[in-house]
Amino acid sequence: PAMAPRAGGARLSLGIVLLLAAYACDALGFIPHTVFWVDYIARGLGQGLEAGGAQWIIVGLGAAGGPFLVGLLADRIGFGPSYILAMAAKAGFVALPLVSTGVPMLVVSSVGVGALIAGTTTLCSGWVAERVGLAHHRQVWGWMTSAFGIAQAAGAWAMSHLFAVTGAYTLLFVLGSSALTLGALLALASARQR
């Protein structure tokens, strides 16, 4: 009965607006690992394209398994808490190169961000369905996808411009991790809205 169609379109409640903003922060947060990661390893760390390409493969392997792992977590604690935890974890994985640039830490960062690129999308979509019902999921998920796409495109442009001006990879990781931390806090605020 909770999933029965409601009359009219979906309402844009404060909780959904906060979740939409959190999902936009998610889009901003992993730009350093999608647009700049291989270049950072190859040129920034001087390890060459082979090492950068190998790390990109590791990101892909993480992405292949991420939705399954977060699905198991969501089965245990729910979509909302899982999404909040995943956003906080992704913030940590994006920040790892600020702590160490050793190969083991780079691998952990690649696997973690890769797993949560697709994983957070899975969790957020499930949480939206829980909150608005299946009848309105398509409409609200359309809003979420639009916000994500706009944030990702604008963020990639802005970070590329910033990098062209500063040449500082570390600043990109700080910005990405900060965006994800803010996203986790917005998602937590969204969870408190009913």
TIVO-2410 file (N, C-alpha, C; in nm, 3 decimals):
# residues 194
REC num residu      c1      c2      c3 atome chaine
REC   1      P   0.081  -0.123   0.000     N      A
REC   1      P   0.000   0.000   0.000    CA      A
REC   1      P   0.084   0.127   0.000     C      A
REC   2      A   0.200   0.123   0.063     N      A
REC   2      A   0.286   0.243   0.067    CA      A
REC   2      A   0.337   0.278  -0.072     C      A
REC   3      M   0.340   0.181  -0.163     N      A
REC   3      M   0.392   0.205  -0.297    CA      A
REC   3      M   0.280   0.234  -0.396     C      A
REC   4      A   0.157   0.246  -0.350     N      A
REC   4      A   0.045   0.272  -0.440    CA      A
REC   4      A   0.060   0.410  -0.503     C      A
REC   5      P   0.020   0.425  -0.631     N      A
REC   5      P   0.033   0.555  -0.697    CA      A
REC   5      P  -0.044   0.663  -0.624     C      A
REC   6      R   0.016   0.779  -0.615     N      A
REC   6      R  -0.049   0.895  -0.554    CA      A
REC   6      R  -0.099   0.986  -0.666     C      A
REC   7      A  -0.198   1.065  -0.636     N      A
REC   7      A  -0.251   1.157  -0.736    CA      A
REC   7      A  -0.148   1.266  -0.764     C      A
REC   8      G  -0.136   1.306  -0.891     N      A
REC   8      G  -0.047   1.415  -0.928    CA      A
REC   8      G   0.099   1.374  -0.930     C      A
REC   9      G   0.186   1.473  -0.951     N      A
REC   9      G   0.329   1.448  -0.956    CA      A
REC   9      G   0.392   1.444  -0.818     C      A
REC  10      A   0.520   1.415  -0.816     N      A
REC  10      A   0.594   1.409  -0.690    CA      A
REC  10      A   0.613   1.550  -0.634     C      A
REC  11      R   0.613   1.559  -0.502     N      A
REC  11      R   0.638   1.685  -0.434    CA      A
REC  11      R   0.787   1.703  -0.412     C      A
REC  12      L   0.832   1.825  -0.426     N      A
REC  12      L   0.973   1.855  -0.402    CA      A
REC  12      L   0.986   1.901  -0.257     C      A
REC  13      S   0.991   1.805  -0.165     N      A
REC  13      S   0.999   1.833  -0.022    CA      A
REC  13      S   1.141   1.875   0.016     C      A
REC  14      L   1.156   1.929   0.137     N      A
REC  14      L   1.288   1.968   0.185    CA      A
REC  14      L   1.382   1.847   0.189     C      A
REC  15      G   1.331   1.733   0.232     N      A
REC  15      G   1.414   1.613   0.237    CA      A
REC  15      G   1.467   1.574   0.101     C      A
REC  16      I   1.384   1.585  -0.002     N      A
REC  16      I   1.428   1.550  -0.137    CA      A
REC  16      I   1.524   1.656  -0.191     C      A
REC  17      V   1.500   1.783  -0.161     N      A
REC  17      V   1.593   1.889  -0.203    CA      A
REC  17      V   1.731   1.866  -0.142     C      A
REC  18      L   1.735   1.830  -0.013     N      A
REC  18      L   1.862   1.803   0.052    CA      A
REC  18      L   1.931   1.682  -0.009     C      A
REC  19      L   1.854   1.578  -0.041     N      A
REC  19      L   1.912   1.460  -0.104    CA      A
REC  19      L   1.961   1.492  -0.245     C      A
REC  20      L   1.888   1.576  -0.317     N      A
REC  20      L   1.929   1.618  -0.450    CA      A
REC  20      L   2.063   1.693  -0.442     C      A
REC  21      A   2.077   1.781  -0.343     N      A
REC  21      A   2.203   1.854  -0.324    CA      A
REC  21      A   2.316   1.758  -0.286     C      A
REC  22      A   2.285   1.659  -0.204     N      A
REC  22      A   2.386   1.559  -0.166    CA      A
REC  22      A   2.434   1.482  -0.288     C      A
REC  23      Y   2.340   1.447  -0.376     N      A
REC  23      Y   2.376   1.370  -0.496    CA      A
REC  23      Y   2.458   1.456  -0.592     C      A
REC  24      A   2.430   1.586  -0.598     N      A
REC  24      A   2.512   1.677  -0.678    CA      A
REC  24      A   2.655   1.684  -0.622     C      A
REC  25      C   2.667   1.685  -0.489     N      A
REC  25      C   2.800   1.683  -0.425    CA      A
REC  25      C   2.872   1.553  -0.457     C      A
REC  26      D   2.797   1.444  -0.466     N      A
REC  26      D   2.855   1.315  -0.505    CA      A
REC  26      D   2.918   1.326  -0.643     C      A
REC  27      A   2.848   1.393  -0.736     N      A
REC  27      A   2.901   1.410  -0.871    CA      A
REC  27      A   3.030   1.490  -0.871     C      A
REC  28      L   3.038   1.592  -0.788     N      A
REC  28      L   3.158   1.674  -0.779    CA      A
REC  28      L   3.274   1.597  -0.716     C      A
REC  29      G   3.241   1.514  -0.619     N      A
REC  29      G   3.343   1.453  -0.535    CA      A
REC  29      G   3.437   1.356  -0.601     C      A
REC  30      F   3.390   1.284  -0.702     N      A
REC  30      F   3.481   1.186  -0.761    CA      A
REC  30      F   3.544   1.233  -0.891     C      A
REC  31      I   3.525   1.361  -0.926     N      A
REC  31      I   3.590   1.414  -1.047    CA      A
REC  31      I   3.742   1.397  -1.043     C      A
REC  32      P   3.809   1.421  -0.929     N      A
REC  32      P   3.954   1.399  -0.929    CA      A
REC  32      P   3.994   1.257  -0.969     C      A
REC  33      H   3.911   1.160  -0.936     N      A
REC  33      H   3.945   1.021  -0.968    CA      A
REC  33      H   3.897   0.977  -1.106     C      A
REC  34      T   3.819   1.057  -1.173     N      A
REC  34      T   3.776   1.020  -1.308    CA      A
REC  34      T   3.848   1.102  -1.413     C      A
REC  35      V   3.856   1.231  -1.394     N      A
REC  35      V   3.918   1.318  -1.494    CA      A
REC  35      V   4.070   1.325  -1.478     C      A
REC  36      F   4.120   1.325  -1.355     N      A
REC  36      F   4.261   1.355  -1.330    CA      A
REC  36      F   4.344   1.237  -1.278     C      A
REC  37      W   4.283   1.126  -1.241     N      A
REC  37      W   4.352   1.020  -1.169    CA      A
REC  37      W   4.471   0.963  -1.246     C      A
REC  38      V   4.450   0.924  -1.370     N      A
REC  38      V   4.558   0.864  -1.450    CA      A
REC  38      V   4.669   0.967  -1.471     C      A
REC  39      D   4.633   1.090  -1.503     N      A
REC  39      D   4.732   1.195  -1.524    CA      A
REC  39      D   4.811   1.222  -1.397     C      A
REC  40      Y   4.740   1.222  -1.284     N      A
REC  40      Y   4.806   1.244  -1.155    CA      A
REC  40      Y   4.913   1.137  -1.130     C      A
REC  41      I   4.877   1.012  -1.153     N      A
REC  41      I   4.972   0.903  -1.129    CA      A
REC  41      I   5.085   0.905  -1.233     C      A
REC  42      A   5.048   0.924  -1.359     N      A
REC  42      A   5.147   0.919  -1.466    CA      A
REC  42      A   5.243   1.037  -1.462     C      A
REC  43      R   5.191   1.158  -1.456     N      A
REC  43      R   5.276   1.278  -1.462    CA      A
REC  43      R   5.301   1.340  -1.326     C      A
REC  44      G   5.195   1.350  -1.245     N      A
REC  44      G   5.209   1.414  -1.115    CA      A
REC  44      G   5.303   1.339  -1.023     C      A
REC  45      L   5.290   1.207  -1.023     N      A
REC  45      L   5.378   1.124  -0.939    CA      A
REC  45      L   5.498   1.070  -1.017     C      A
REC  46      G   5.498   1.093  -1.148     N      A
REC  46      G   5.609   1.049  -1.232    CA      A
REC  46      G   5.619   0.898  -1.250     C      A
REC  47      Q   5.505   0.827  -1.239     N      A
REC  47      Q   5.507   0.682  -1.249    CA      A
REC  47      Q   5.481   0.631  -1.391     C      A
REC  48      G   5.443   0.719  -1.482     N      A
REC  48      G   5.423   0.681  -1.621    CA      A
REC  48      G   5.282   0.634  -1.650     C      A
REC  49      L   5.251   0.629  -1.778     N      A
REC  49      L   5.116   0.592  -1.822    CA      A
REC  49      L   5.079   0.448  -1.789     C      A
REC  50      E   5.178   0.360  -1.788     N      A
REC  50      E   5.148   0.220  -1.757    CA      A
REC  50      E   5.093   0.207  -1.615     C      A
REC  51      A   5.157   0.274  -1.520     N      A
REC  51      A   5.109   0.271  -1.381    CA      A
REC  51      A   4.973   0.340  -1.369     C      A
REC  52      G   4.957   0.452  -1.439     N      A
REC  52      G   4.829   0.522  -1.437    CA      A
REC  52      G   4.718   0.438  -1.495     C      A
REC  53      G   4.747   0.371  -1.607     N      A
REC  53      G   4.648   0.282  -1.670    CA      A
REC  53      G   4.612   0.165  -1.580     C      A
REC  54      A   4.712   0.110  -1.512     N      A
REC  54      A   4.686  -0.002  -1.421    CA      A
REC  54      A   4.593   0.042  -1.308     C      A
REC  55      Q   4.614   0.162  -1.255     N      A
REC  55      Q   4.525   0.211  -1.149    CA      A
REC  55      Q   4.384   0.233  -1.203     C      A
REC  56      W   4.372   0.276  -1.329     N      A
REC  56      W   4.239   0.297  -1.388    CA      A
REC  56      W   4.166   0.163  -1.404     C      A
REC  57      I   4.239   0.058  -1.436     N      A
REC  57      I   4.179  -0.077  -1.442    CA      A
REC  57      I   4.128  -0.116  -1.303     C      A
REC  58      I   4.205  -0.084  -1.200     N      A
REC  58      I   4.164  -0.115  -1.063    CA      A
REC  58      I   4.038  -0.038  -1.027     C      A
REC  59      V   4.027   0.088  -1.070     N      A
REC  59      V   3.903   0.165  -1.048    CA      A
REC  59      V   3.786   0.091  -1.113     C      A
REC  60      G   3.806   0.042  -1.234     N      A
REC  60      G   3.701  -0.032  -1.304    CA      A
REC  60      G   3.662  -0.160  -1.235     C      A
REC  61      L   3.758  -0.231  -1.181     N      A
REC  61      L   3.727  -0.354  -1.107    CA      A
REC  61      L   3.647  -0.323  -0.981     C      A
REC  62      G   3.684  -0.214  -0.916     N      A
REC  62      G   3.606  -0.170  -0.799    CA      A
REC  62      G   3.463  -0.136  -0.838     C      A
REC  63      A   3.447  -0.068  -0.951     N      A
REC  63      A   3.314  -0.029  -0.998    CA      A
REC  63      A   3.229  -0.152  -1.032     C      A
REC  64      A   3.293  -0.257  -1.079     N      A
REC  64      A   3.218  -0.379  -1.114    CA      A
REC  64      A   3.159  -0.446  -0.991     C      A
REC  65      G   3.228  -0.439  -0.879     N      A
REC  65      G   3.180  -0.507  -0.759    CA      A
REC  65      G   3.107  -0.418  -0.660     C      A
REC  66      G   3.119  -0.287  -0.677     N      A
REC  66      G   3.062  -0.194  -0.581    CA      A
REC  66      G   2.913  -0.208  -0.556     C      A
REC  67      P   2.830  -0.212  -0.661     N      A
REC  67      P   2.686  -0.222  -0.637    CA      A
REC  67      P   2.645  -0.346  -0.558     C      A
REC  68      F   2.715  -0.456  -0.579     N      A
REC  68      F   2.683  -0.578  -0.504    CA      A
REC  68      F   2.717  -0.563  -0.356     C      A
REC  69      L   2.833  -0.503  -0.329     N      A
REC  69      L   2.875  -0.485  -0.190    CA      A
REC  69      L   2.784  -0.389  -0.115     C      A
REC  70      V   2.750  -0.276  -0.179     N      A
REC  70      V   2.663  -0.181  -0.110    CA      A
REC  70      V   2.521  -0.236  -0.100     C      A
REC  71      G   2.484  -0.324  -0.193     N      A
REC  71      G   2.353  -0.389  -0.182    CA      A
REC  71      G   2.344  -0.475  -0.058     C      A
REC  72      L   2.452  -0.546  -0.028     N      A
REC  72      L   2.456  -0.626   0.094    CA      A
REC  72      L   2.445  -0.537   0.218     C      A
REC  73      L   2.515  -0.423   0.214     N      A
REC  73      L   2.507  -0.330   0.326    CA      A
REC  73      L   2.366  -0.274   0.341     C      A
REC  74      A   2.304  -0.238   0.228     N      A
REC  74      A   2.168  -0.183   0.233    CA      A
REC  74      A   2.068  -0.286   0.285     C      A
REC  75      D   2.091  -0.414   0.254     N      A
REC  75      D   2.004  -0.519   0.307    CA      A
REC  75      D   2.009  -0.523   0.459     C      A
REC  76      R   2.124  -0.489   0.515     N      A
REC  76      R   2.141  -0.498   0.660    CA      A
REC  76      R   2.095  -0.372   0.734     C      A
REC  77      I   2.128  -0.252   0.678     N      A
REC  77      I   2.099  -0.130   0.754    CA      A
REC  77      I   2.007  -0.032   0.682     C      A
REC  78      G   1.971  -0.062   0.557     N      A
REC  78      G   1.880   0.026   0.483    CA      A
REC  78      G   1.954   0.114   0.383     C      A
REC  79      F   1.878   0.166   0.285     N      A
REC  79      F   1.938   0.248   0.181    CA      A
REC  79      F   1.993   0.381   0.235     C      A
REC  80      G   1.914   0.449   0.318     N      A
REC  80      G   1.956   0.580   0.367    CA      A
REC  80      G   2.086   0.577   0.447     C      A
REC  81      P   2.091   0.498   0.553     N      A
REC  81      P   2.216   0.490   0.630    CA      A
REC  81      P   2.334   0.441   0.545     C      A
REC  82      S   2.307   0.350   0.453     N      A
REC  82      S   2.415   0.300   0.366    CA      A
REC  82      S   2.467   0.410   0.276     C      A
REC  83      Y   2.376   0.492   0.223     N      A
REC  83      Y   2.419   0.602   0.135    CA      A
REC  83      Y   2.504   0.702   0.213     C      A
REC  84      I   2.463   0.736   0.333     N      A
REC  84      I   2.538   0.831   0.415    CA      A
REC  84      I   2.678   0.777   0.445     C      A
REC  85      L   2.685   0.650   0.485     N      A
REC  85      L   2.815   0.587   0.512    CA      A
REC  85      L   2.902   0.580   0.387     C      A
REC  86      A   2.841   0.545   0.273     N      A
REC  86      A   2.916   0.534   0.148    CA      A
REC  86      A   2.972   0.669   0.105     C      A
REC  87      M   2.895   0.776   0.123     N      A
REC  87      M   2.945   0.909   0.089    CA      A
REC  87      M   3.063   0.947   0.177     C      A
REC  88      A   3.052   0.919   0.306     N      A
REC  88      A   3.162   0.950   0.397    CA      A
REC  88      A   3.286   0.866   0.363     C      A
REC  89      A   3.264   0.739   0.331     N      A
REC  89      A   3.377   0.653   0.294    CA      A
REC  89      A   3.442   0.700   0.164     C      A
REC  90      K   3.359   0.739   0.067     N      A
REC  90      K   3.415   0.787  -0.059    CA      A
REC  90      K   3.497   0.913  -0.037     C      A
REC  91      A   3.453   1.000   0.054     N      A
REC  91      A   3.532   1.120   0.088    CA      A
REC  91      A   3.670   1.079   0.139     C      A
REC  92      G   3.674   0.975   0.221     N      A
REC  92      G   3.802   0.926   0.272    CA      A
REC  92      G   3.889   0.866   0.163     C      A
REC  93      F   3.829   0.789   0.073     N      A
REC  93      F   3.906   0.728  -0.036    CA      A
REC  93      F   3.962   0.833  -0.131     C      A
REC  94      V   3.885   0.939  -0.158     N      A
REC  94      V   3.934   1.047  -0.244    CA      A
REC  94      V   4.050   1.121  -0.177     C      A
REC  95      A   4.046   1.131  -0.045     N      A
REC  95      A   4.150   1.204   0.028    CA      A
REC  95      A   4.277   1.122   0.052     C      A
REC  96      L   4.274   0.991   0.029     N      A
REC  96      L   4.392   0.907   0.058    CA      A
REC  96      L   4.521   0.955  -0.007     C      A
REC  97      P   4.521   1.004  -0.132     N      A
REC  97      P   4.647   1.052  -0.189    CA      A
REC  97      P   4.707   1.171  -0.115     C      A
REC  98      L   4.627   1.238  -0.034     N      A
REC  98      L   4.681   1.347   0.048    CA      A
REC  98      L   4.760   1.294   0.166     C      A
REC  99      V   4.731   1.168   0.203     N      A
REC  99      V   4.796   1.104   0.317    CA      A
REC  99      V   4.923   1.032   0.273     C      A
REC 100      S   4.912   0.957   0.162     N      A
REC 100      S   5.026   0.880   0.113    CA      A
REC 100      S   5.012   0.856  -0.036     C      A
REC 101      T   5.124   0.857  -0.106     N      A
REC 101      T   5.123   0.829  -0.249    CA      A
REC 101      T   5.190   0.695  -0.280     C      A
REC 102      G   5.207   0.612  -0.176     N      A
REC 102      G   5.260   0.479  -0.199    CA      A
REC 102      G   5.162   0.394  -0.278     C      A
REC 103      V   5.212   0.297  -0.349     N      A
REC 103      V   5.128   0.214  -0.435    CA      A
REC 103      V   5.014   0.147  -0.358     C      A
REC 104      P   5.037   0.090  -0.239     N      A
REC 104      P   4.925   0.028  -0.168    CA      A
REC 104      P   4.811   0.127  -0.140     C      A
REC 105      M   4.845   0.250  -0.101     N      A
REC 105      M   4.742   0.349  -0.072    CA      A
REC 105      M   4.670   0.391  -0.200     C      A
REC 106      L   4.742   0.400  -0.311     N      A
REC 106      L   4.680   0.433  -0.438    CA      A
REC 106      L   4.583   0.323  -0.481     C      A
REC 107      V   4.620   0.199  -0.458     N      A
REC 107      V   4.532   0.087  -0.492    CA      A
REC 107      V   4.404   0.093  -0.407     C      A
REC 108      V   4.419   0.116  -0.278     N      A
REC 108      V   4.301   0.126  -0.190    CA      A
REC 108      V   4.211   0.240  -0.236     C      A
REC 109      S   4.271   0.353  -0.272     N      A
REC 109      S   4.194   0.467  -0.321    CA      A
REC 109      S   4.121   0.432  -0.450     C      A
REC 110      S   4.189   0.365  -0.542     N      A
REC 110      S   4.128   0.327  -0.669    CA      A
REC 110      S   4.012   0.230  -0.649     C      A
REC 111      V   4.033   0.127  -0.568     N      A
REC 111      V   3.927   0.028  -0.544    CA      A
REC 111      V   3.809   0.094  -0.473     C      A
REC 112      G   3.838   0.172  -0.370     N      A
REC 112      G   3.730   0.234  -0.292    CA      A
REC 112      G   3.646   0.331  -0.372     C      A
REC 113      V   3.712   0.421  -0.444     N      A
REC 113      V   3.636   0.517  -0.525    CA      A
REC 113      V   3.563   0.443  -0.636     C      A
REC 114      G   3.630   0.348  -0.700     N      A
REC 114      G   3.564   0.272  -0.806    CA      A
REC 114      G   3.438   0.202  -0.758     C      A
REC 115      A   3.448   0.136  -0.643     N      A
REC 115      A   3.333   0.064  -0.588    CA      A
REC 115      A   3.218   0.157  -0.556     C      A
REC 116      L   3.251   0.276  -0.511     N      A
REC 116      L   3.146   0.368  -0.466    CA      A
REC 116      L   3.096   0.461  -0.575     C      A
REC 117      I   3.163   0.465  -0.690     N      A
REC 117      I   3.110   0.543  -0.802    CA      A
REC 117      I   2.971   0.490  -0.839     C      A
REC 118      A   2.965   0.362  -0.868     N      A
REC 118      A   2.836   0.302  -0.902    CA      A
REC 118      A   2.757   0.268  -0.776     C      A
REC 119      G   2.826   0.239  -0.668     N      A
REC 119      G   2.760   0.198  -0.544    CA      A
REC 119      G   2.671   0.306  -0.486     C      A
REC 120      T   2.720   0.431  -0.484     N      A
REC 120      T   2.638   0.538  -0.427    CA      A
REC 120      T   2.517   0.567  -0.515     C      A
REC 121      T   2.531   0.551  -0.645     N      A
REC 121      T   2.416   0.569  -0.734    CA      A
REC 121      T   2.309   0.466  -0.704     C      A
REC 122      T   2.349   0.342  -0.686     N      A
REC 122      T   2.255   0.236  -0.652    CA      A
REC 122      T   2.182   0.267  -0.522     C      A
REC 123      L   2.258   0.308  -0.421     N      A
REC 123      L   2.199   0.337  -0.291    CA      A
REC 123      L   2.104   0.457  -0.297     C      A
REC 124      C   2.146   0.561  -0.366     N      A
REC 124      C   2.062   0.680  -0.374    CA      A
REC 124      C   1.932   0.650  -0.448     C      A
REC 125      S   1.938   0.575  -0.555     N      A
REC 125      S   1.817   0.539  -0.629    CA      A
REC 125      S   1.722   0.457  -0.543     C      A
REC 126      G   1.775   0.363  -0.470     N      A
REC 126      G   1.692   0.283  -0.380    CA      A
REC 126      G   1.629   0.368  -0.271     C      A
REC 127      W   1.706   0.463  -0.218     N      A
REC 127      W   1.654   0.550  -0.112    CA      A
REC 127      W   1.544   0.641  -0.166     C      A
REC 128      V   1.562   0.691  -0.287     N      A
REC 128      V   1.457   0.773  -0.349    CA      A
REC 128      V   1.329   0.692  -0.364     C      A
REC 129      A   1.342   0.568  -0.410     N      A
REC 129      A   1.222   0.483  -0.426    CA      A
REC 129      A   1.152   0.462  -0.293     C      A
REC 130      E   1.229   0.441  -0.187     N      A
REC 130      E   1.169   0.425  -0.054    CA      A
REC 130      E   1.095   0.551  -0.010     C      A
REC 131      R   1.150   0.665  -0.042     N      A
REC 131      R   1.096   0.790   0.010    CA      A
REC 131      R   0.977   0.844  -0.069     C      A
REC 132      V   0.977   0.825  -0.200     N      A
REC 132      V   0.868   0.883  -0.280    CA      A
REC 132      V   0.774   0.777  -0.336     C      A
REC 133      G   0.809   0.650  -0.321     N      A
REC 133      G   0.727   0.544  -0.377    CA      A
REC 133      G   0.764   0.517  -0.522     C      A
REC 134      L   0.735   0.397  -0.565     N      A
REC 134      L   0.771   0.358  -0.701    CA      A
REC 134      L   0.696   0.439  -0.806     C      A
REC 135      A   0.576   0.485  -0.772     N      A
REC 135      A   0.497   0.561  -0.868    CA      A
REC 135      A   0.564   0.692  -0.907     C      A
REC 136      H   0.641   0.751  -0.815     N      A
REC 136      H   0.706   0.879  -0.842    CA      A
REC 136      H   0.858   0.867  -0.857     C      A
REC 137      H   0.909   0.745  -0.847     N      A
REC 137      H   1.054   0.727  -0.855    CA      A
REC 137      H   1.112   0.781  -0.985     C      A
REC 138      R   1.050   0.750  -1.097     N      A
REC 138      R   1.104   0.791  -1.226    CA      A
REC 138      R   1.116   0.943  -1.234     C      A
REC 139      Q   1.013   1.013  -1.190     N      A
REC 139      Q   1.016   1.159  -1.195    CA      A
REC 139      Q   1.125   1.217  -1.105     C      A
REC 140      V   1.130   1.172  -0.981     N      A
REC 140      V   1.230   1.226  -0.888    CA      A
REC 140      V   1.370   1.183  -0.929     C      A
REC 141      W   1.385   1.060  -0.976     N      A
REC 141      W   1.518   1.016  -1.020    CA      A
REC 141      W   1.564   1.095  -1.142     C      A
REC 142      G   1.470   1.140  -1.223     N      A
REC 142      G   1.504   1.230  -1.334    CA      A
REC 142      G   1.562   1.361  -1.283     C      A
REC 143      W   1.502   1.416  -1.177     N      A
REC 143      W   1.557   1.538  -1.116    CA      A
REC 143      W   1.697   1.511  -1.064     C      A
REC 144      M   1.713   1.397  -0.996     N      A
REC 144      M   1.842   1.363  -0.936    CA      A
REC 144      M   1.950   1.348  -1.044     C      A
REC 145      T   1.914   1.279  -1.152     N      A
REC 145      T   2.009   1.256  -1.260    CA      A
REC 145      T   2.048   1.388  -1.327     C      A
REC 146      S   1.952   1.477  -1.343     N      A
REC 146      S   1.982   1.608  -1.402    CA      A
REC 146      S   2.076   1.687  -1.313     C      A
REC 147      A   2.050   1.688  -1.182     N      A
REC 147      A   2.138   1.760  -1.089    CA      A
REC 147      A   2.279   1.701  -1.092     C      A
REC 148      F   2.286   1.569  -1.096     N      A
REC 148      F   2.416   1.501  -1.100    CA      A
REC 148      F   2.492   1.540  -1.226     C      A
REC 149      G   2.424   1.533  -1.341     N      A
REC 149      G   2.489   1.564  -1.469    CA      A
REC 149      G   2.537   1.708  -1.476     C      A
REC 150      I   2.454   1.801  -1.431     N      A
REC 150      I   2.493   1.943  -1.433    CA      A
REC 150      I   2.612   1.966  -1.341     C      A
REC 151      A   2.606   1.909  -1.220     N      A
REC 151      A   2.716   1.927  -1.124    CA      A
REC 151      A   2.845   1.864  -1.177     C      A
REC 152      Q   2.833   1.748  -1.240     N      A
REC 152      Q   2.953   1.681  -1.291    CA      A
REC 152      Q   3.016   1.761  -1.404     C      A
REC 153      A   2.934   1.809  -1.498     N      A
REC 153      A   2.987   1.886  -1.610    CA      A
REC 153      A   3.048   2.018  -1.563     C      A
REC 154      A   2.975   2.090  -1.479     N      A
REC 154      A   3.026   2.218  -1.429    CA      A
REC 154      A   3.150   2.198  -1.342     C      A
REC 155      G   3.146   2.094  -1.258     N      A
REC 155      G   3.260   2.067  -1.171    CA      A
REC 155      G   3.384   2.027  -1.248     C      A
REC 156      A   3.367   1.945  -1.352     N      A
REC 156      A   3.482   1.903  -1.432    CA      A
REC 156      A   3.544   2.023  -1.504     C      A
REC 157      W   3.457   2.112  -1.555     N      A
REC 157      W   3.508   2.232  -1.620    CA      A
REC 157      W   3.583   2.319  -1.519     C      A
REC 158      A   3.521   2.342  -1.402     N      A
REC 158      A   3.581   2.429  -1.301    CA      A
REC 158      A   3.713   2.372  -1.250     C      A
REC 159      M   3.716   2.241  -1.224     N      A
REC 159      M   3.841   2.180  -1.174    CA      A
REC 159      M   3.949   2.180  -1.281     C      A
REC 160      S   3.910   2.160  -1.407     N      A
REC 160      S   4.009   2.165  -1.516    CA      A
REC 160      S   4.068   2.305  -1.527     C      A
REC 161      H   3.983   2.405  -1.516     N      A
REC 161      H   4.031   2.544  -1.519    CA      A
REC 161      H   4.122   2.572  -1.400     C      A
REC 162      L   4.079   2.528  -1.282     N      A
REC 162      L   4.159   2.547  -1.162    CA      A
REC 162      L   4.296   2.480  -1.174     C      A
REC 163      F   4.296   2.358  -1.229     N      A
REC 163      F   4.423   2.288  -1.246    CA      A
REC 163      F   4.512   2.358  -1.348     C      A
REC 164      A   4.450   2.409  -1.455     N      A
REC 164      A   4.529   2.481  -1.555    CA      A
REC 164      A   4.596   2.604  -1.495     C      A
REC 165      V   4.529   2.666  -1.400     N      A
REC 165      V   4.583   2.786  -1.336    CA      A
REC 165      V   4.688   2.751  -1.230     C      A
REC 166      T   4.659   2.648  -1.148     N      A
REC 166      T   4.745   2.619  -1.032    CA      A
REC 166      T   4.843   2.505  -1.056     C      A
REC 167      G   4.807   2.408  -1.138     N      A
REC 167      G   4.889   2.289  -1.156    CA      A
REC 167      G   4.895   2.201  -1.033     C      A
REC 168      A   4.801   2.220  -0.940     N      A
REC 168      A   4.803   2.150  -0.811    CA      A
REC 168      A   4.700   2.038  -0.808     C      A
REC 169      Y   4.748   1.915  -0.813     N      A
REC 169      Y   4.658   1.800  -0.802    CA      A
REC 169      Y   4.598   1.790  -0.662     C      A
REC 170      T   4.679   1.821  -0.561     N      A
REC 170      T   4.632   1.804  -0.423    CA      A
REC 170      T   4.509   1.890  -0.396     C      A
REC 171      L   4.502   2.008  -0.454     N      A
REC 171      L   4.385   2.094  -0.436    CA      A
REC 171      L   4.259   2.024  -0.489     C      A
REC 172      L   4.273   1.949  -0.597     N      A
REC 172      L   4.158   1.878  -0.653    CA      A
REC 172      L   4.108   1.771  -0.557     C      A
REC 173      F   4.200   1.700  -0.493     N      A
REC 173      F   4.160   1.596  -0.397    CA      A
REC 173      F   4.095   1.659  -0.274     C      A
REC 174      V   4.144   1.774  -0.231     N      A
REC 174      V   4.082   1.844  -0.119    CA      A
REC 174      V   3.940   1.884  -0.155     C      A
REC 175      L   3.922   1.940  -0.274     N      A
REC 175      L   3.788   1.983  -0.318    CA      A
REC 175      L   3.694   1.864  -0.332     C      A
REC 176      G   3.743   1.755  -0.392     N      A
REC 176      G   3.659   1.637  -0.410    CA      A
REC 176      G   3.617   1.577  -0.277     C      A
REC 177      S   3.710   1.562  -0.187     N      A
REC 177      S   3.679   1.506  -0.056    CA      A
REC 177      S   3.585   1.597   0.022     C      A
REC 178      S   3.607   1.728   0.011     N      A
REC 178      S   3.520   1.824   0.081    CA      A
REC 178      S   3.377   1.817   0.027     C      A
REC 179      A   3.363   1.806  -0.105     N      A
REC 179      A   3.229   1.796  -0.165    CA      A
REC 179      A   3.158   1.671  -0.116     C      A
REC 180      L   3.229   1.560  -0.107     N      A
REC 180      L   3.168   1.436  -0.060    CA      A
REC 180      L   3.133   1.443   0.088     C      A
REC 181      T   3.217   1.507   0.167     N      A
REC 181      T   3.185   1.526   0.309    CA      A
REC 181      T   3.060   1.610   0.325     C      A
REC 182      L   3.052   1.718   0.249     N      A
REC 182      L   2.932   1.802   0.251    CA      A
REC 182      L   2.811   1.720   0.206     C      A
REC 183      G   2.829   1.638   0.104     N      A
REC 183      G   2.720   1.553   0.056    CA      A
REC 183      G   2.672   1.456   0.163     C      A
REC 184      A   2.765   1.398   0.238     N      A
REC 184      A   2.725   1.307   0.346    CA      A
REC 184      A   2.645   1.381   0.452     C      A
REC 185      L   2.686   1.503   0.484     N      A
REC 185      L   2.614   1.583   0.583    CA      A
REC 185      L   2.475   1.623   0.532     C      A
REC 186      L   2.466   1.657   0.405     N      A
REC 186      L   2.335   1.689   0.346    CA      A
REC 186      L   2.244   1.567   0.345     C      A
REC 187      A   2.301   1.451   0.314     N      A
REC 187      A   2.221   1.328   0.316    CA      A
REC 187      A   2.174   1.296   0.456     C      A
REC 188      L   2.259   1.320   0.555     N      A
REC 188      L   2.219   1.300   0.694    CA      A
REC 188      L   2.106   1.395   0.732     C      A
REC 189      A   2.115   1.520   0.689     N      A
REC 189      A   2.008   1.616   0.715    CA      A
REC 189      A   1.880   1.573   0.644     C      A
REC 190      S   1.894   1.518   0.523     N      A
REC 190      S   1.778   1.469   0.448    CA      A
REC 190      S   1.710   1.356   0.521     C      A
REC 191      A   1.790   1.267   0.581     N      A
REC 191      A   1.734   1.152   0.653    CA      A
REC 191      A   1.651   1.197   0.772     C      A
REC 192      R   1.679   1.312   0.826     N      A
REC 192      R   1.605   1.361   0.943    CA      A
REC 192      R   1.474   1.430   0.905     C      A
REC 193      Q   1.455   1.450   0.774     N      A
REC 193      Q   1.331   1.511   0.726    CA      A
REC 193      Q   1.231   1.401   0.694     C      A
REC 194      R   1.108   1.422   0.729     N      A
REC 194      R   1.003   1.323   0.700    CA      A
REC 194      R   0.896   1.388   0.616     C      A
***
